[in-house]
C-alpha cells in the first residue's frame, strides 16, 4: 500500500474524526482502515433502524460476553459497530457529554489537559446545535444535534412524576451538570441518523491525500526497534502491509484496540506467549480496566394512555407509523431507542447524580424481541459510575477469532447496593400522582420483590449492557496523557478505550471529543 504520514485503524466514531482532521493539511498522506463495509444500508440512516443493525453481521461484530456470575451465569450479546461510522452508525444517537466532575477526575488522576474546562472547547468545536452557538454549545460544526421529532403523553407524565419526587426538569444535559429529567438530544439531521461518517468522513472523501479501505481486517502493528512502522492487515483474502513514516493510531474501540495491541505483542507477556504471539512490550494493563454501564430494564403495564406496544401491535398501526415517517420524518421511526432521560442520585452519599434513566414508551422481554402484548413503558436505569472492573483479551493470534469479554457486572458490594437502590427509586417515581391515572403495574422485576437480597438478585436477572464499554487502554496505564502507547514510539490509541474511568452518561460524544483533542495533539507533535 505504500507509505503514509498517518495510518488510522478503525473507521468508527473516533476514526472518522481523525481522518478528517489529520488529512486537512494536503501535505499529510492519510490511510484509514475499516474492517467493516460501507454505510450505504438504509437502516443505518433511518433512526429506528438500529433494530436491524444490531445483531446484523453486515453492521455489527456480533460479539458476546463470557458467562457473567453477577448476571446469574448469563452471557450477553455485545454489539460493536462493524461499518463506517462504527457504533455511531448503530447506536441510540443520544448526544451526552457526562459531568464536569468526570473530566476533572481524569485530570486529578494525573492526566494533564483532560479537565472539564480543557475538553469543553473540543465538544463545542465539532457541534452544530439546533439552538446555535452558546457558552456550552457550538454552531456550524460537523455533528448535528437536534431535538427528537415525537412526543408521548406517558413520557411527559413520567417527567412530571420525577418533579413530584424532587427531581427538577432539565432542558439541557450537556452543561457539565446533567442532574434532572428531560428529553435527550440526538445526533440526527431532519429525522435521519447523523453518524460520525456522515459528519466527518463523507465531506472529505474526495481529498486526494486521504485513502479509505473498507473490509480491511487488521492483524497487528508492525514494530521495529521499539517504533511502530506500519500495519499488517488482510483485504479480500490478501495479506497486505502499509508503512507509516509518521504515526499509527488505533481507533478500533474498547474491544478492538486492545486486541490489536495484544496481537502486536503489547500486553501481558505470559498470556501472549501462550497464544504464540511474540511479546514486544510487557504491558499487563492492556485489556484490563473494562467498564460498562449495566441497565436494569424496569417495565410497567399501564392503561388509558398510548404506548408503542399498541401502536406497533398491528398492521394498520405499523402502516401509519411508516406513512408518518415517509411524509414528515417524525413519529416512532424517527425516534432514538430512548427519549426521556433522568439523572439523579441513588443515595445522599453521592455528590453528583450516579443514576441515569432511559425511559421508553414500550416494553419487551429482551432487546430485539417482540413488544409485550399490552400497553407499557420501560424505565431503564443504570449505575453511571460502577466499581466493577472487567477485562477483554484475545483468545488466539488469529484476528478472525473473537476476544474474551468479561465485564464482571455487579461484582462489588457497592454496585449491588446501588442496583437495589435504583429499583426502589424507580418505584417511588412511578408511585407519584402524575402517573397514578394510568394505573402502572410493575411487570419487571416484579412488585413482590422487596428485600435487599431479592432486589440484588433481580438486578442480575434483568440487567443487560447499554453498550458503553471503555477503559481498556487507559490513560495513566497503557497510554500517557497525549495518548501515546507507553514503551512504543509512533503509536497512539485514540478512542473510548483510553478513558481512565467511565463518563456519567452515554459515551459516543466523549469518544468523538477524545478524537478531536487527540488529532490536535498529533498534529502539534509532528511540527
VEXDREN-2710 file (C-alpha; in Angstrom, 1 decimal):
% VEXDREN-2710
k/r/px/py/pz
1/UNK/0.0/0.0/0.0
2/UNK/3.0/2.3/0.2
3/UNK/3.9/4.9/2.9
4/UNK/1.7/7.3/4.8
5/UNK/2.1/10.0/7.3
6/UNK/-0.7/8.6/9.4
7/UNK/-2.4/5.2/9.5
8/UNK/-5.7/5.1/11.3
9/UNK/-7.1/1.7/12.3
10/UNK/-10.9/1.8/12.7
11/UNK/-13.4/3.9/10.8
12/UNK/-15.8/4.4/13.7
13/UNK/-16.7/7.4/15.8
14/UNK/-13.0/8.3/16.6
15/UNK/-11.5/7.2/13.3
16/UNK/-13.8/9.4/11.2
17/UNK/-12.9/12.5/13.3
18/UNK/-9.2/11.6/13.0
19/UNK/-9.4/11.0/9.2
20/UNK/-11.0/14.4/8.8
21/UNK/-8.6/16.4/11.0
22/UNK/-5.3/14.7/10.0
23/UNK/-6.0/15.0/6.3
24/UNK/-7.0/18.7/6.4
25/UNK/-3.4/19.5/5.5
26/UNK/-2.9/18.3/2.0
27/UNK/0.8/17.6/2.8
28/UNK/-0.3/14.7/5.1
29/UNK/-1.0/11.4/3.4
30/UNK/-3.6/9.5/5.5
31/UNK/-4.8/5.9/5.3
32/UNK/-8.0/4.9/7.1
33/UNK/-8.6/1.1/7.5
34/UNK/-12.0/-0.2/8.4
35/UNK/-12.8/-3.9/8.9
36/UNK/-16.5/-3.4/8.1
37/UNK/-18.2/-2.2/4.9
38/UNK/-19.6/1.0/3.6
39/UNK/-22.5/2.6/5.4
40/UNK/-24.9/2.5/2.4
41/UNK/-27.5/0.4/4.3
42/UNK/-30.9/2.2/4.6
43/UNK/-31.4/1.0/8.1
44/UNK/-28.3/2.9/9.2
45/UNK/-30.0/6.2/8.0
46/UNK/-33.5/5.6/9.5
47/UNK/-33.2/6.1/13.3
48/UNK/-35.3/3.1/14.3
49/UNK/-33.1/1.0/12.0
50/UNK/-30.8/0.2/15.0
51/UNK/-33.2/-2.7/15.5
52/UNK/-32.0/-4.1/12.1
53/UNK/-28.3/-3.1/12.5
54/UNK/-27.6/-4.5/16.0
55/UNK/-27.1/-8.3/15.7
56/UNK/-26.6/-8.0/11.9
57/UNK/-23.2/-9.1/10.7
58/UNK/-23.3/-6.5/8.0
59/UNK/-23.0/-3.8/10.6
60/UNK/-22.2/-5.5/13.9
61/UNK/-19.2/-7.6/15.1
62/UNK/-21.9/-9.8/16.9
63/UNK/-19.7/-10.3/19.9
64/UNK/-20.8/-11.9/23.2
65/UNK/-19.5/-11.7/26.8
66/UNK/-18.5/-14.8/28.7
67/UNK/-21.0/-16.1/31.2
68/UNK/-21.3/-13.5/33.9
69/UNK/-21.5/-14.6/37.5
70/UNK/-23.2/-11.4/38.6
71/UNK/-26.0/-12.0/36.0
72/UNK/-26.8/-15.5/37.1
73/UNK/-24.5/-17.1/34.6
74/UNK/-25.9/-15.3/31.6
75/UNK/-23.8/-14.3/28.6
76/UNK/-24.8/-11.0/26.9
77/UNK/-24.8/-10.0/23.3
78/UNK/-22.2/-7.3/23.0
79/UNK/-22.9/-5.1/19.9
80/UNK/-19.9/-3.2/18.3
81/UNK/-20.2/-1.3/15.1
82/UNK/-18.6/-3.0/12.1
83/UNK/-19.2/-0.4/9.4
84/UNK/-18.0/3.1/8.5
85/UNK/-19.2/5.2/11.4
86/UNK/-18.7/2.4/13.8
87/UNK/-21.0/2.5/16.8
88/UNK/-22.3/5.9/15.7
89/UNK/-24.0/4.1/12.8
90/UNK/-25.9/1.6/15.0
91/UNK/-26.2/3.3/18.4
92/UNK/-29.0/5.1/20.2
93/UNK/-27.9/8.5/18.8
94/UNK/-28.0/10.2/22.2
95/UNK/-25.6/13.2/22.5
96/UNK/-24.4/13.2/26.1
97/UNK/-21.1/14.5/27.4
98/UNK/-21.3/13.4/31.0
99/UNK/-20.5/15.5/34.1
100/UNK/-17.7/18.1/34.6
101/UNK/-16.6/16.1/37.6
102/UNK/-15.8/13.1/35.3
103/UNK/-13.2/15.0/33.4
104/UNK/-11.9/16.9/36.4
105/UNK/-11.4/13.4/37.9
106/UNK/-9.3/12.4/34.9
107/UNK/-7.1/15.5/35.4
108/UNK/-6.8/15.0/39.1
109/UNK/-5.6/11.4/38.5
110/UNK/-2.6/12.8/36.7
111/UNK/-3.9/13.2/33.1
112/UNK/-3.0/16.8/32.5
113/UNK/-5.1/18.7/30.0
114/UNK/-8.3/16.5/30.4
115/UNK/-10.3/18.5/32.9
116/UNK/-13.8/19.8/32.0
117/UNK/-12.6/23.3/31.1
118/UNK/-9.9/21.7/28.9
119/UNK/-12.2/19.4/27.0
120/UNK/-15.3/21.7/26.6
121/UNK/-13.9/23.6/23.6
122/UNK/-13.4/20.3/21.7
123/UNK/-17.0/19.3/22.3
124/UNK/-18.3/22.7/21.0
125/UNK/-15.9/22.9/18.1
126/UNK/-17.4/20.0/16.3
127/UNK/-21.0/20.6/17.3
128/UNK/-23.9/22.1/15.2
129/UNK/-26.5/22.5/17.9
130/UNK/-30.1/23.2/16.9
131/UNK/-30.2/26.3/19.2
132/UNK/-26.9/27.7/17.8
133/UNK/-23.7/28.7/19.5
134/UNK/-23.7/29.5/23.2
135/UNK/-21.4/29.1/26.2
136/UNK/-21.9/25.4/26.1
137/UNK/-22.8/24.6/22.5
138/UNK/-21.3/25.1/19.1
139/UNK/-23.0/26.2/15.9
140/UNK/-21.8/25.2/12.4
141/UNK/-19.7/22.2/13.4
142/UNK/-19.9/18.8/11.9
143/UNK/-22.0/16.9/14.4
144/UNK/-25.7/17.9/14.2
145/UNK/-27.5/17.8/17.5
146/UNK/-31.3/18.1/17.4
147/UNK/-34.4/17.6/19.5
148/UNK/-36.3/14.4/18.9
149/UNK/-39.2/14.6/16.5
150/UNK/-42.0/12.9/18.5
151/UNK/-43.8/13.1/21.9
152/UNK/-45.6/10.7/24.2
153/UNK/-48.0/11.5/27.0
154/UNK/-46.6/8.7/29.1
155/UNK/-43.1/10.3/28.9
156/UNK/-44.4/13.7/29.8
157/UNK/-46.2/12.2/32.8
158/UNK/-43.0/10.4/33.9
159/UNK/-41.1/13.6/33.8
160/UNK/-43.8/15.3/35.9
161/UNK/-43.6/12.3/38.3
162/UNK/-39.9/12.9/38.6
163/UNK/-40.5/16.5/39.6
164/UNK/-43.0/15.4/42.2
165/UNK/-40.3/13.0/43.5
166/UNK/-37.9/16.0/43.8
167/UNK/-36.0/15.7/40.5
168/UNK/-36.1/19.0/38.7
169/UNK/-36.8/19.5/35.0
170/UNK/-33.7/19.8/32.7
171/UNK/-33.6/21.4/29.3
172/UNK/-30.0/20.6/28.6
173/UNK/-28.0/17.7/30.0
174/UNK/-24.7/18.9/28.4
175/UNK/-23.6/21.8/30.6
176/UNK/-21.4/19.8/32.9
177/UNK/-24.3/19.3/35.4
178/UNK/-26.7/16.7/34.0
179/UNK/-29.0/16.4/37.0
180/UNK/-32.7/16.5/36.2
181/UNK/-35.3/15.0/34.0
182/UNK/-35.7/16.0/30.3
183/UNK/-35.6/14.8/26.8
184/UNK/-32.4/13.6/25.2
185/UNK/-30.9/15.5/22.3
186/UNK/-29.8/13.3/19.5
187/UNK/-27.3/13.1/16.6
188/UNK/-29.9/13.5/13.8
189/UNK/-30.5/15.8/10.9
190/UNK/-34.1/16.4/9.9
191/UNK/-35.2/13.0/11.0
192/UNK/-32.2/11.0/9.7
193/UNK/-29.4/9.5/11.8
194/UNK/-26.3/11.7/11.6
195/UNK/-23.3/9.4/12.2
196/UNK/-19.6/10.2/12.5
197/UNK/-19.2/9.0/8.9
198/UNK/-21.9/11.5/7.8
199/UNK/-20.4/14.3/9.8
200/UNK/-16.7/13.9/9.4
201/UNK/-15.8/11.4/6.7
202/UNK/-18.2/11.8/3.8
203/UNK/-17.5/15.6/3.3
204/UNK/-13.7/14.8/2.9
205/UNK/-13.7/11.5/1.0
206/UNK/-12.6/13.3/-2.2
207/UNK/-9.4/14.6/-0.6
208/UNK/-6.6/13.2/-2.7
209/UNK/-4.4/12.7/0.3
210/UNK/-6.9/10.5/2.1
211/UNK/-7.3/6.8/1.3
212/UNK/-10.1/4.8/2.9
213/UNK/-10.1/1.0/2.7
214/UNK/-13.2/-1.0/3.9
215/UNK/-13.1/-4.7/4.5
216/UNK/-9.6/-4.4/5.9
217/UNK/-9.1/-6.7/8.8
218/UNK/-6.1/-5.6/10.8
219/UNK/-3.8/-8.2/12.2
220/UNK/-1.1/-6.3/14.1
221/UNK/1.0/-3.2/14.3
222/UNK/4.5/-3.6/12.8
223/UNK/7.1/-2.7/15.3
224/UNK/10.9/-2.3/14.6
225/UNK/13.4/-1.2/17.2
226/UNK/10.7/0.0/19.6
227/UNK/8.8/2.0/17.0
228/UNK/5.6/1.4/15.1
229/UNK/6.4/1.5/11.4
230/UNK/3.2/0.2/9.9
231/UNK/0.2/-2.1/9.8
232/UNK/-0.3/-5.7/8.7
233/UNK/-3.8/-6.5/7.5
234/UNK/-5.9/-8.6/5.2
235/UNK/-8.0/-7.3/2.3
236/UNK/-10.1/-9.5/0.1
237/UNK/-8.2/-12.5/1.4
238/UNK/-4.8/-11.0/0.5
239/UNK/-2.2/-10.1/3.2
240/UNK/-1.0/-6.6/2.9
241/UNK/1.2/-4.1/4.7
242/UNK/1.1/-0.3/4.9
243/UNK/4.0/1.7/6.2
244/UNK/3.9/4.8/8.4
245/UNK/6.5/7.5/8.3
246/UNK/4.7/9.4/11.0
247/UNK/2.4/7.6/13.4
248/UNK/0.0/4.7/13.6
249/UNK/-3.2/5.4/15.6
250/UNK/-5.6/2.7/16.9
251/UNK/-9.2/3.8/16.9
252/UNK/-10.8/0.4/16.9
253/UNK/-12.7/0.8/20.1
254/UNK/-12.6/-0.5/23.6
255/UNK/-12.7/-4.1/22.4
256/UNK/-10.8/-3.8/19.1
257/UNK/-7.9/-1.6/20.1
258/UNK/-6.6/-3.8/23.0
259/UNK/-7.0/-6.9/20.8
260/UNK/-4.7/-5.3/18.1
261/UNK/-2.2/-4.2/20.8
262/UNK/-2.1/-7.8/22.1
263/UNK/-1.7/-9.3/18.6
264/UNK/1.2/-6.8/18.2
265/UNK/3.0/-8.2/21.2
266/UNK/1.9/-5.4/23.6
267/UNK/0.2/-6.8/26.6
268/UNK/0.7/-9.5/29.3
269/UNK/3.8/-11.3/28.0
270/UNK/2.9/-14.7/29.5
271/UNK/-0.6/-14.7/28.1
272/UNK/0.6/-13.6/24.7
273/UNK/3.4/-16.3/24.6
274/UNK/0.8/-19.0/25.4
275/UNK/-1.1/-17.9/22.2
276/UNK/2.0/-17.9/20.1
277/UNK/2.4/-14.1/20.0
278/UNK/5.9/-12.9/20.4
279/UNK/5.9/-10.4/23.4
280/UNK/7.3/-7.0/22.5
281/UNK/6.4/-4.9/25.5
282/UNK/5.1/-6.3/28.7
283/UNK/2.0/-4.3/29.5
284/UNK/-0.5/-6.3/31.5
285/UNK/-2.9/-3.4/31.8
286/UNK/-3.8/-3.8/28.1
287/UNK/-7.4/-5.1/28.0
288/UNK/-7.9/-4.6/31.8
289/UNK/-10.0/-1.9/33.4
290/UNK/-13.0/-2.7/31.3
291/UNK/-16.0/-0.6/32.5
292/UNK/-19.6/-0.6/31.2
293/UNK/-23.0/0.6/32.2
294/UNK/-25.4/-2.1/33.2
295/UNK/-29.0/-1.2/32.6
296/UNK/-31.9/-2.6/34.7
297/UNK/-35.0/-2.6/32.5
298/UNK/-37.9/-2.0/34.9
299/UNK/-41.2/-2.4/33.0
300/UNK/-44.7/-1.2/34.0
301/UNK/-48.0/-2.1/32.4
302/UNK/-50.4/0.9/32.1
303/UNK/-53.9/1.7/30.8
304/UNK/-55.6/4.7/29.3
305/UNK/-52.5/6.0/27.5
306/UNK/-50.9/5.4/24.2
307/UNK/-47.6/3.4/24.0
308/UNK/-45.7/1.9/21.2
309/UNK/-46.7/-1.6/22.2
310/UNK/-50.3/-0.8/21.0
311/UNK/-49.3/1.5/18.0
312/UNK/-47.0/-1.1/16.5
313/UNK/-49.0/-4.1/17.6
314/UNK/-51.0/-4.5/14.3
315/UNK/-50.5/-4.0/10.6
316/UNK/-52.6/-0.8/10.4
317/UNK/-50.6/0.8/13.2
318/UNK/-47.3/-0.1/11.6
319/UNK/-48.5/1.3/8.2
320/UNK/-49.5/4.6/9.8
321/UNK/-46.1/4.8/11.6
322/UNK/-44.4/4.2/8.2
323/UNK/-46.6/6.8/6.5
324/UNK/-45.9/9.4/9.1
325/UNK/-42.1/9.0/8.7
326/UNK/-42.3/9.0/4.9
327/UNK/-44.3/12.2/4.9
328/UNK/-42.8/14.2/7.8
329/UNK/-39.8/12.3/9.1
330/UNK/-41.5/12.2/12.5
331/UNK/-43.0/9.6/14.8
332/UNK/-41.7/6.3/16.1
333/UNK/-39.5/5.6/13.1
334/UNK/-37.6/8.8/13.8
335/UNK/-37.1/8.0/17.5
336/UNK/-34.0/7.0/19.3
337/UNK/-34.3/3.9/21.5
338/UNK/-34.8/6.2/24.5
339/UNK/-36.5/9.6/24.5
340/UNK/-36.7/10.7/28.1
341/UNK/-33.6/10.9/30.3
342/UNK/-33.4/11.3/34.1
343/UNK/-30.2/11.8/36.1
344/UNK/-30.4/11.5/39.9
345/UNK/-28.7/10.1/43.0
346/UNK/-29.3/6.7/44.4
347/UNK/-28.4/8.0/47.8
348/UNK/-27.2/11.2/49.5
349/UNK/-23.7/9.7/49.8
350/UNK/-23.1/10.7/46.1
351/UNK/-22.1/14.3/45.4
352/UNK/-23.4/14.2/41.8
353/UNK/-26.0/12.0/40.1
354/UNK/-24.9/8.4/39.8
355/UNK/-28.0/7.1/38.1
356/UNK/-29.2/7.6/34.5
357/UNK/-32.7/6.6/33.3
358/UNK/-33.6/5.8/29.7
359/UNK/-37.4/6.0/29.7
360/UNK/-39.2/4.4/26.7
361/UNK/-42.9/4.2/25.7
362/UNK/-42.6/0.5/25.2
363/UNK/-41.7/-2.8/26.8
364/UNK/-40.2/-6.1/25.8
365/UNK/-38.7/-9.1/27.5
366/UNK/-35.3/-8.8/25.7
367/UNK/-33.7/-6.3/23.3
368/UNK/-34.6/-7.2/19.7
369/UNK/-37.6/-9.3/20.8
370/UNK/-41.3/-8.8/20.3
371/UNK/-43.1/-6.0/22.1
372/UNK/-45.3/-7.0/25.0
373/UNK/-48.9/-7.5/24.0
374/UNK/-50.2/-4.8/26.4
375/UNK/-49.6/-1.1/26.8
376/UNK/-46.5/-0.5/28.9
377/UNK/-43.4/1.7/29.4
378/UNK/-39.8/0.9/30.5
379/UNK/-37.8/2.9/33.0
380/UNK/-34.3/1.5/32.3
381/UNK/-31.8/2.7/34.9
382/UNK/-28.0/2.3/35.1
383/UNK/-25.3/2.9/37.6
384/UNK/-23.2/5.6/36.0
385/UNK/-20.0/5.0/37.9
386/UNK/-19.7/1.3/38.6
387/UNK/-16.9/0.0/40.7
388/UNK/-16.9/-3.3/38.9
389/UNK/-13.9/-3.8/36.5
390/UNK/-13.6/-6.5/33.9
391/UNK/-11.2/-7.3/31.0
392/UNK/-11.1/-8.3/27.4
393/UNK/-8.3/-10.3/25.9
394/UNK/-7.5/-12.1/22.7
395/UNK/-8.1/-15.9/22.7
396/UNK/-5.9/-16.6/19.6
397/UNK/-3.3/-14.9/17.4
398/UNK/-5.8/-15.1/14.5
399/UNK/-7.6/-11.7/14.2
400/UNK/-10.7/-13.5/13.0
401/UNK/-11.2/-15.2/16.4
402/UNK/-13.4/-13.2/18.8
403/UNK/-11.9/-12.0/22.0
404/UNK/-12.9/-12.9/25.5
405/UNK/-15.1/-10.2/27.1
406/UNK/-15.7/-10.3/30.9
407/UNK/-17.3/-7.1/32.2
408/UNK/-17.7/-8.6/35.7
409/UNK/-21.0/-6.8/36.3
410/UNK/-22.3/-6.4/39.9
411/UNK/-19.0/-7.9/41.2
412/UNK/-18.7/-5.4/44.1
413/UNK/-21.0/-4.9/47.1
414/UNK/-21.5/-1.2/46.3
415/UNK/-22.6/-1.9/42.7
416/UNK/-25.2/-4.4/44.1
417/UNK/-26.3/-1.9/46.7
418/UNK/-26.8/0.8/44.0
419/UNK/-28.8/-1.6/41.8
420/UNK/-31.2/-2.3/44.7
421/UNK/-31.5/1.4/45.4
422/UNK/-32.2/2.1/41.7
423/UNK/-35.1/-0.2/41.7
424/UNK/-36.6/1.4/44.8
425/UNK/-36.2/4.9/43.4
426/UNK/-37.9/3.8/40.2
427/UNK/-40.9/2.6/42.3
428/UNK/-41.0/5.9/44.1
429/UNK/-41.2/7.8/40.9
430/UNK/-43.8/5.6/39.4
431/UNK/-45.9/5.9/42.6
432/UNK/-46.2/9.7/42.2
433/UNK/-49.6/11.3/41.3
434/UNK/-48.6/12.3/37.8
435/UNK/-48.6/8.6/36.7
436/UNK/-51.5/7.4/39.0
437/UNK/-54.2/7.9/36.4
438/UNK/-52.5/5.3/34.2
439/UNK/-52.6/2.7/36.9
440/UNK/-49.0/1.4/36.5
441/UNK/-48.3/-2.2/37.4
442/UNK/-44.8/-3.5/37.8
443/UNK/-44.1/-6.3/35.3
444/UNK/-40.3/-6.5/35.7
445/UNK/-38.6/-7.1/38.0
446/UNK/-41.8/-7.8/40.0
447/UNK/-43.6/-5.9/42.7
448/UNK/-43.4/-8.7/45.2
449/UNK/-39.6/-8.4/45.5
450/UNK/-38.8/-6.2/48.5
451/UNK/-35.8/-7.4/50.4
452/UNK/-32.2/-6.2/49.7
453/UNK/-31.2/-9.7/48.6
454/UNK/-34.3/-10.2/46.4
455/UNK/-33.6/-6.8/44.6
456/UNK/-30.0/-7.5/44.1
457/UNK/-30.7/-10.9/42.6
458/UNK/-33.4/-9.4/40.4
459/UNK/-30.9/-6.8/39.1
460/UNK/-28.7/-9.7/38.0
461/UNK/-31.7/-11.4/36.3
462/UNK/-32.9/-8.3/34.3
463/UNK/-29.6/-6.4/33.9
464/UNK/-28.1/-6.0/30.4
465/UNK/-25.5/-3.9/28.8
466/UNK/-26.3/-0.5/27.4
467/UNK/-23.3/-0.7/25.1
468/UNK/-20.8/1.6/26.7
469/UNK/-17.5/-0.3/27.1
470/UNK/-14.5/1.9/27.9
471/UNK/-11.1/1.9/29.7
472/UNK/-9.2/-1.0/28.2
473/UNK/-6.1/1.0/27.1
474/UNK/-6.4/3.7/29.8
475/UNK/-4.6/6.9/30.2
476/UNK/-2.1/6.5/33.0
477/UNK/-1.5/2.8/32.5
478/UNK/-1.4/2.0/28.8
479/UNK/-1.2/5.4/27.2
480/UNK/0.0/8.8/28.5
481/UNK/-2.0/12.0/28.6
482/UNK/-1.1/12.6/25.0
483/UNK/-2.5/9.1/24.2
484/UNK/0.9/7.7/23.2
485/UNK/1.4/4.0/24.0
486/UNK/4.0/3.7/26.7
487/UNK/7.1/1.8/25.5
488/UNK/6.4/2.1/21.7
489/UNK/7.2/5.2/19.7
490/UNK/4.9/6.3/16.9
491/UNK/1.9/4.5/18.3
492/UNK/-1.2/6.0/19.9
493/UNK/-4.7/4.8/20.9
494/UNK/-7.4/7.4/20.4
495/UNK/-10.9/6.0/21.2
496/UNK/-13.1/5.1/24.2
497/UNK/-10.5/2.6/25.5
498/UNK/-8.3/5.5/26.8
499/UNK/-10.9/6.7/29.3
500/UNK/-9.4/6.0/32.8
501/UNK/-12.9/6.0/34.2
502/UNK/-16.3/5.9/32.5
503/UNK/-18.2/9.1/31.9
504/UNK/-21.5/9.7/33.7
505/UNK/-23.7/9.2/30.6
506/UNK/-23.6/7.9/27.1
507/UNK/-20.2/7.5/25.7
508/UNK/-20.3/8.4/21.9
509/UNK/-19.9/12.2/22.3
510/UNK/-16.9/11.8/24.7
511/UNK/-15.3/9.4/22.2
512/UNK/-15.6/12.0/19.4
513/UNK/-14.2/14.7/21.7
514/UNK/-11.2/12.4/22.5
515/UNK/-10.5/12.1/18.8
516/UNK/-10.8/15.8/18.3
517/UNK/-8.3/16.5/21.0
518/UNK/-6.1/13.6/20.0
519/UNK/-5.9/14.8/16.4
520/UNK/-4.8/18.2/17.6
521/UNK/-2.1/16.7/19.7
522/UNK/-0.8/14.5/16.9
523/UNK/-0.5/17.5/14.6
524/UNK/1.2/19.6/17.2
525/UNK/3.7/16.9/18.0
526/UNK/4.5/16.5/14.3
527/UNK/5.6/20.1/14.0
END
